[in-house]
Amino acid sequence: MKLFKTQSIQTKAPKIIPSLIVFALITLTSASAQVNPETKAAWEKMESILSTIKYPTFPSKTYNILKYGAKSNGVFDSSKAIKKAIQTCSQKGGGIVLVPKGKYLSSAIHLENNVNLHLDEGAEIIFSVNPKDYLPLVHTTFEGTECMNYSPLIYAYKKTNVAVTGKGILNGQASNTHWWNWSGSDKYGWKKGEPSQIGPQNRELLVSMGENNTPVSERIFGEGHYIRPNFMEFFECNTILVKDVTILNTPFWVIHPMKSTNVTIDGVTINSHGPNNDGCDPEYSKNVIIKNCNFNTGDDCIAIKAGKDGDGRRVAIKSENIIVQNCKMFDGHGGVTIGSEISGGVSNVFVENCIMNSPNLDIAIRLKTNSRRGGLIENLYVRNLEIGQVKEAVLKVDMFYNVYGNQTGNFIPRIENIYLENITVKNGGKYSILAKGYKESPIKNITFNKVTIDKVGTPFSAQNVENLKFIDTYINGELIKNTQN
């Protein structure tokens, strides 16, 4: 990608705002107010990607779960009826498996080819909180490492042309007494002496298996290991649609496209404040659009993933061509996040026309990795955001993200090409930009174009950042001028 010519500033901060904190190896560029031609080409590329994303289509046949024995009283176990309707629908060439108005208790739901699980308005599937109802074990993943574990509550494995649609509700029923307490946090109901994912035979064992390249078939978890399942997972699937449903209170990550292609998440509302309750986590996936959704979560609203550490390098698949449009983000650690499970790399992420606003939203745009993860993050384009309030930063780029203790290793990450355009922020929190790269691998090319940020503590803190540009950008009412020294 062609870059503007720059002159480097080693240690001195621009004098336009006294509170500016700038560390070594920052490059600032003089630039006009004209639109960057690089971004014009990028947004044209986004349109090209959109034209390639395929939507599933289904025959106009309907299979009503009531006809297969389901009962809408919220007490009767309708699992077998739902399973029979799905299997029959798929075997007869596909169509709609209809969940009519009412409440239906269910265990794990496994989707089949050419099936649209459709919930009428007023319909609610209430998922069992008994872990035994998510056996037998299936090939799945936890925090970026593949394993054999409890089934996701809704699961599709190597399927084509599948959907979950309708105005109904999917209720995971997770709480501080079911699923969430397995996180090992007293905030979520765990008490000293109770089992949790923490410990050498649980999460630690899974991480070591990923590092040692233990065959996935031998990574046996489930009963006795307290590794929470994903809520809705599409594993190695193609042509997927999740539309209009409301999702409540899930055990772990909410919507997880894994090694999947042609994924559309449209008009979904997610309200789930448990631990690691990311709203949507495309992982190792390509050609994904997330649009018209509302996120109110206990972790990142959208978190783009690509595997963790050794297991991510084993799989070695990028997540790429991810598009986020017309979404609203409320509570969460990040509005749109890339990482931290990022070892396979992420390319070409586009975010536009979104609203973010909550005193409990930490960061608007967040990139996180470290030297155990490694990986390349490149080509993030963001435009037309309205941000009311964030706690910490509008943009945070962190190559030293630390969770679960020591996260240092020998895989130095790379982060390149971040463009934010036409952004307004009413309350920017502590920093407009908080960025920290490696001296040997600086963060390259951050551009703010037509960005206005008010009520922010420190305009930016940047360490080992190369080519940081401001075009028509105002912070706390002051025009940020690129200076040369």
C-alpha atoms as one frame of an Amber mdcrd trajectory, in Angstrom:
protein
   0.000   0.000   0.000   1.415   3.398  -0.957   1.973   5.698   2.017   2.386
   9.454   2.365   5.944  10.621   2.801   6.753  11.391   6.402   9.372  12.887
   8.642  10.055  11.197  11.948   9.847  12.798  15.380  11.803  10.884  17.989
  10.837  12.248  21.384   9.164  15.668  21.287   5.425  16.001  21.393   3.483
  18.435  19.204   3.004  21.705  21.061  -0.574  22.271  20.024  -1.926  20.763
  23.307   0.210  20.723  26.496  -1.268  17.469  27.818  -0.226  15.473  24.728
   1.869  12.433  25.697   4.006  11.026  22.893   6.788   8.482  23.322   9.637
   7.478  21.035   9.312   6.413  17.388   6.215   8.391  16.373   5.835   9.766
  12.880   3.453  12.661  12.251   2.520  13.730   8.737   1.462  17.042   7.223
  -1.653  16.320   5.215  -4.412  18.260   3.559  -8.089  17.927   4.381  -8.681
  15.957   1.228 -10.056  12.446   1.503  -7.303   9.869   1.549  -7.390   8.037
  -1.789  -6.287   4.865   0.013  -9.549   4.743   1.925 -11.614   5.382  -1.193
 -10.178   2.247  -2.739 -10.733   0.336   0.500 -14.424   1.215   0.717 -14.838
   0.217  -2.905 -13.255  -3.110  -1.969 -15.846  -3.467   0.818 -18.635  -3.067
  -1.729 -17.007  -5.736  -3.848 -16.868  -8.097  -0.869 -20.542  -7.446  -0.103
 -21.479  -8.451  -3.631 -19.874 -11.867  -3.097 -21.565 -12.777   0.199 -24.211
 -15.392  -0.453 -27.459 -15.619   1.504 -29.093 -18.969   2.193 -32.319 -19.835
   0.416 -34.901 -22.386   1.477 -37.838 -24.232  -0.082 -41.237 -22.933   0.999
 -41.994 -26.038   3.049 -42.765 -25.615   6.759 -42.253 -28.151   9.539 -44.055
 -27.020  12.684 -42.421 -28.430  15.816 -45.861 -28.858  17.450 -46.626 -31.551
  14.886 -43.549 -33.460  16.058 -44.538 -33.442  19.717 -43.310 -30.126  21.117
 -45.346 -28.439  23.826 -45.402 -24.703  24.441 -45.712 -24.669  28.222 -42.022
 -23.985  28.990 -41.795 -27.109  31.162 -42.101 -30.054  28.778 -38.782 -31.064
  27.168 -39.292 -30.367  23.464 -35.735 -31.363  22.465 -36.726 -34.588  20.664
 -39.522 -32.850  18.767 -37.223 -30.068  17.589 -34.582 -32.600  16.559 -37.122
 -34.680  14.616 -38.478 -31.629  12.810 -34.966 -30.503  11.819 -33.929 -33.931
  10.584 -37.132 -34.432   8.611 -36.874 -30.994   7.054 -33.294 -31.587   5.925
 -33.979 -35.114   4.645 -36.845 -33.831   2.497 -34.731 -31.152   0.842 -34.927
 -28.350   3.374 -37.269 -25.600   4.411 -38.481 -23.855   7.571 -38.621 -25.501
  10.972 -41.239 -23.350  12.655 -41.266 -22.544  16.360 -44.693 -20.947  16.907
 -45.683 -18.626  19.736 -45.082 -20.126  23.176 -42.220 -21.239  25.434 -40.258
 -24.389  24.656 -37.700 -26.072  26.883 -34.789 -27.602  24.977 -31.319 -29.049
  25.302 -28.731 -28.706  22.513 -30.146 -27.976  19.050 -28.079 -29.276  16.121
 -28.867 -27.736  12.739 -28.773 -29.652   9.465 -28.249 -28.669   5.824 -30.880
 -26.435   4.236 -32.757 -25.774   7.484 -34.059 -22.398   8.645 -34.967 -22.586
  12.339 -37.578 -19.832  12.526 -39.042 -18.431  15.728 -42.329 -16.604  15.382
 -42.807 -13.420  17.357 -43.809 -14.500  20.856 -41.856 -17.749  20.607 -39.090
 -18.456  23.115 -36.716 -21.386  23.325 -35.548 -21.806  26.911 -32.351 -23.832
  27.131 -31.701 -26.341  29.875 -29.102 -25.410  32.484 -28.149 -29.058  33.083
 -24.699 -29.626  31.530 -25.560 -33.291  30.878 -28.084 -32.074  28.309 -25.147
 -30.915  26.137 -23.580 -34.346  25.813 -22.203 -36.170  23.895 -19.090 -34.086
  23.391 -18.619 -32.343  20.043 -15.710 -30.790  18.167 -15.781 -27.186  19.308
 -13.495 -24.531  20.744 -12.859 -22.493  23.867 -11.023 -19.157  23.858  -9.339
 -19.870  20.534  -8.270 -23.480  21.238 -10.102 -26.412  19.654 -11.310 -29.257
  21.867 -13.977 -31.872  22.488 -16.422 -30.286  24.895 -20.073 -29.770  25.720
 -22.118 -28.966  22.636 -22.893 -25.326  21.971 -26.539 -24.681  22.732 -27.210
 -24.182  19.005 -24.641 -25.982  16.830 -23.996 -26.612  13.158 -21.016 -28.729
  12.134 -19.870 -28.769   8.512 -23.283 -27.696   7.238 -24.336 -25.615   4.242
 -27.277 -23.247   3.837 -28.467 -22.885   7.427 -30.289 -20.122   9.301 -31.787
 -19.060  12.616 -34.415 -16.366  12.050 -37.551 -14.717  13.380 -38.683 -12.266
  16.044 -38.556 -14.800  18.859 -36.223 -15.201  21.836 -33.368 -17.632  22.491
 -32.814 -17.766  26.238 -29.650 -19.466  27.492 -30.730 -19.040  31.130 -27.122
 -18.580  32.261 -26.719 -16.831  35.592 -24.514 -16.664  38.672 -25.880 -20.088
  39.654 -25.665 -21.734  36.207 -22.664 -21.617  33.830 -21.286 -18.174  34.786
 -19.948 -19.359  38.152 -17.694 -21.799  36.251 -15.556 -18.762  35.303 -14.065
 -18.848  38.796 -14.965 -15.234  39.518 -16.859 -14.269  42.649 -18.424 -11.488
  40.601 -20.323 -14.232  38.773 -21.330 -16.382  41.722 -18.272 -18.581  42.211
 -17.424 -19.342  45.851 -14.151 -20.543  47.302 -13.934 -24.321  47.190 -16.348
 -24.671  44.280 -15.146 -26.089  40.930 -14.398 -23.790  38.013 -12.440 -23.582
  34.757  -9.417 -22.387  36.745  -6.903 -25.079  37.560  -4.418 -27.530  36.017
  -7.067 -30.004  34.771  -9.299 -27.419  33.143  -8.404 -24.342  31.128  -4.673
 -24.745  31.815  -4.756 -28.299  30.479  -6.522 -27.190  27.308  -3.996 -24.402
  26.704  -1.071 -26.823  27.144  -2.691 -29.290  24.722  -2.967 -26.508  22.161
   0.685 -25.608  22.640   1.822 -29.236  22.457  -0.241 -29.949  19.324  -2.214
 -32.712  21.008  -4.717 -34.096  18.461  -8.072 -32.401  18.931  -9.764 -35.802
  19.307  -7.677 -36.343  22.437  -8.518 -33.007  24.024 -11.384 -34.447  26.051
 -13.259 -32.068  28.314 -16.920 -31.897  29.288 -17.917 -33.420  32.614 -15.502
 -32.568  35.424 -13.696 -29.795  33.545 -16.045 -26.788  33.745 -15.272 -25.344
  30.306 -18.346 -23.330  29.299 -19.855 -23.934  25.845 -20.425 -21.316  23.173
 -24.065 -20.398  22.670 -24.462 -20.510  18.869 -21.600 -21.959  16.862 -21.278
 -22.588  13.127 -18.207 -24.821  12.750 -16.812 -25.170   9.213 -20.100 -24.039
   7.698 -20.940 -22.170   4.517 -23.801 -19.762   3.747 -25.227 -18.862   7.139
 -27.895 -16.412   8.263 -28.863 -15.323  11.783 -31.624 -12.727  11.560 -33.904
 -10.778  13.915 -33.755 -13.058  16.945 -33.139 -11.810  20.487 -30.536 -13.720
  22.502 -30.412 -13.611  26.307 -28.014 -14.810  29.007 -25.551 -17.172  27.381
 -22.842 -19.315  29.022 -19.918 -17.942  26.979 -19.397 -16.381  23.517 -22.792
 -15.707  21.932 -22.564 -16.089  18.119 -19.413 -17.848  16.956 -18.805 -18.462
  13.242 -15.778 -20.787  13.280 -13.879 -21.584  10.059 -16.975 -20.468   8.154
 -17.656 -18.538   4.960 -20.540 -16.362   3.761 -21.994 -15.397   7.128 -24.740
 -12.812   7.665 -25.767 -11.645  11.136 -28.653  -9.197  10.646 -30.976  -7.419
  13.065 -30.009  -9.526  16.077 -30.383  -8.182  19.626 -28.005  -9.564  22.242
 -28.437  -8.863  25.943 -26.064 -11.004  27.981 -23.790  -9.661  30.727 -21.965
 -12.781  31.865 -18.203 -13.457  31.783 -16.728 -13.655  28.281 -20.160 -12.920
  26.829 -18.831 -11.471  23.567 -21.695 -10.699  21.213 -20.281 -12.027  17.940
 -16.884 -13.675  17.400 -16.027 -14.520  13.781 -12.987 -16.801  14.004 -10.938
 -18.145  11.081 -13.881 -16.933   8.992 -14.206 -15.104   5.690 -16.848 -12.872
   4.115 -18.851 -12.016   7.211 -21.352  -9.165   7.537 -22.776  -8.068  10.893
 -25.458  -5.429  10.423 -28.425  -3.745  12.105 -27.649  -5.432  15.436 -27.881
  -4.265  19.059 -25.193  -5.391  21.497 -25.382  -5.119  25.275 -22.770  -7.511
  26.604 -20.499  -8.547  29.456 -17.443  -8.510  27.190 -16.640  -7.219  23.688
 -19.685  -6.475  21.561 -17.972  -7.754  18.406 -14.619  -9.544  18.704 -12.876
 -10.804  15.579 -10.687 -13.818  16.366  -8.159 -16.099  14.634  -7.052 -18.740
  17.132  -4.729 -18.621  20.086  -0.998 -19.202  20.302   0.215 -22.630  19.169
  -3.227 -23.851  18.203  -3.811 -20.743  16.093  -0.530 -21.253  14.320  -1.435
 -24.915  13.716  -4.709 -23.972  12.026  -3.163 -20.930  10.301  -6.355 -19.508
   8.794  -6.973 -15.775   8.615 -10.189 -14.060   9.478 -10.757 -11.658   6.623
 -13.335  -9.527   4.895 -15.391  -8.746   8.011 -17.987  -5.971   7.624 -19.903
  -4.248  10.443 -22.718  -1.868   9.473 -25.497   0.064  11.230 -25.035  -1.529
  14.647 -25.553  -0.150  18.139 -23.126  -1.003  20.942 -23.944  -0.329  24.574
 -22.247  -2.097  27.511 -19.079  -4.027  26.725 -15.310  -4.053  27.001 -15.015
  -2.981  23.378 -17.416  -1.911  20.644 -15.525  -3.533  17.762 -12.471  -5.526
  18.850  -9.823  -7.535  17.033  -8.152 -10.130  19.277  -6.836 -11.197  21.567
  -7.050 -14.703  20.068  -5.371 -13.561  16.882  -2.511 -15.933  15.974  -3.848
 -16.743  12.499  -4.124 -13.043  11.597  -6.901 -10.683  10.543  -7.163  -8.666
   7.319  -9.735  -6.282   5.866 -12.189  -5.187   8.548 -14.743  -2.484   7.707
 -16.914  -0.687  10.273 -19.418   1.995   9.304 -22.533   3.848  10.402 -22.566
   2.612  13.994 -23.610   4.143  17.304 -21.719   3.414  20.523 -22.780   4.833
  23.853 -22.602   3.619  27.437 -20.810   4.544  30.662 -20.011   0.821  30.760
 -18.398   0.713  27.299 -14.651   0.702  27.881 -13.273   1.241  24.368 -14.867
   1.986  21.004 -12.314   0.381  18.648  -9.909  -2.057  20.256  -6.996  -4.152
  18.934  -5.286  -6.507  21.382  -2.497  -9.048  21.037   0.853  -9.965  22.597
   4.055 -11.885  21.886   2.451 -15.256  22.706  -0.327 -14.590  20.214   1.737
 -13.035  17.423  -0.177 -12.648  14.161  -0.816  -9.811  11.745  -3.674  -7.336
  12.021  -3.979  -5.213   8.900  -6.394  -2.948   7.089  -9.000  -1.706   9.561
 -11.291   0.965   8.110 -13.820   2.775  10.300 -16.147   5.612   9.278 -19.331
   7.419  10.267 -19.493   6.599  13.967 -21.449   8.452  16.625 -19.950   7.784
  20.026 -21.637   9.154  23.096 -19.483   7.915  25.943 -16.579   5.527  26.467
 -14.564   4.947  29.648 -10.994   4.472  28.502 -10.276   5.236  24.852 -11.786
   5.840  21.437  -9.017   3.745  19.833  -6.802   1.377  21.801  -4.074  -0.635
  20.080  -2.194  -2.874  22.503   0.592  -5.302  21.600   1.101  -6.146  25.282
  -2.384  -7.330  26.188  -2.144  -9.302  29.418  -4.657 -11.760  30.777  -4.206
 -15.010  32.731  -0.710 -14.071  33.903   2.475 -14.022  31.833   1.689 -13.566
  28.134   5.181 -12.957  26.749   6.663 -15.173  24.067   8.706 -15.191  20.875
   6.005 -14.273  18.368   6.115 -10.507  17.962   2.816  -9.293  16.436   2.372
  -6.824  13.590  -0.352  -4.190  13.294  -0.682  -2.009  10.185  -3.131   0.389
   8.537  -5.864   1.768  10.803  -8.095   4.512   9.401 -10.851   6.337  11.288
 -12.941   8.849   9.338 -15.919  11.049  10.131 -16.203  10.185  13.825 -17.854
  12.300  16.539 -17.337  11.581  20.229 -19.114  13.475  23.006 -17.217  11.998
  25.945 -13.925  10.343  24.989 -12.868   9.030  28.400  -9.179   8.942  29.263
  -7.592   8.873  25.787  -8.478   9.530  22.185  -5.744   7.128  21.093  -3.914
   4.740  23.399  -1.381   2.739  21.386   1.616   0.670  22.389   3.805  -1.201
  19.920   7.175  -2.920  19.991  10.348  -1.038  19.121  11.218  -3.828  16.676
   7.620  -3.987  15.404   6.020  -0.547  15.625   2.345  -0.045  14.948   2.241
   1.373  11.413  -0.131   3.892   9.881  -2.887   5.276  12.096  -4.958   8.026
  10.471  -7.707  10.166  12.030  -9.578  12.095   9.337 -12.478  14.426  10.213
 -12.645  13.190  13.797 -14.041  15.309  16.634 -13.553  14.154  20.221 -14.704
  16.113  23.268 -14.232  15.657  26.994 -11.159  13.462  26.777  -8.424  13.430
  29.409  -5.273  12.945  27.316  -5.489  13.433  23.546  -3.181  10.554  22.808
  -0.553   8.299  24.287   1.467   6.451  21.682   4.569   4.337  22.090   6.369
   2.868  19.100   3.885   4.091  16.518   5.058   4.921  12.998   3.134   7.293
  10.740   0.424   8.788  12.959  -1.635  11.326  11.007  -4.377  13.794  11.851
  -6.520  15.410   9.165  -9.212  17.917  10.165  -9.253  16.408  13.642 -10.345
  18.301  16.755  -9.729  17.088  20.295 -11.228  19.059  23.172 -11.991  21.843
  20.726  -8.375  22.142  19.512  -7.272  21.397  15.963  -4.563  18.739  16.070
  -1.826  19.864  13.739   0.780  17.502  12.435   4.139  19.053  13.247   7.634
  18.420  11.987  10.747  18.808  14.138
